[in-house]
Amino acid sequence: MKKWTLFALMGMLLLPSNVVLAEERYQDTQGHWAEEAIAAWSNRKVLNGYNGFFRPNDTVTRGEMAVILNNIMAYQQKGENTFSDLDENFYTEPILKAAQAGTLVGDGSSV
């Protein structure tokens, strides 16, 4: 099931899109090779920027990935926080929801 979710997500990201550029224009995506995909997934409210920037060359953190998964899957149940390295932030609830769903698995103390 977990592999299927990953493959489905990757397949959706690679699909060509005839979507108008994002309503929210990022200051750092114009001319980037992924500009169209970023715009398409931003319009679908799957991807979000940061104060007018997208940071397309940055590494995606586990917290950001949990937010993306939650935006796609719309998880309903949040698990108990058993992770010693999980602080309160924008990604806390999505990590707990993805962990409850079995999509993100930790070692018992960290994700």
Beta strands, then each sheet from edge to edge (+ up, - down):
end
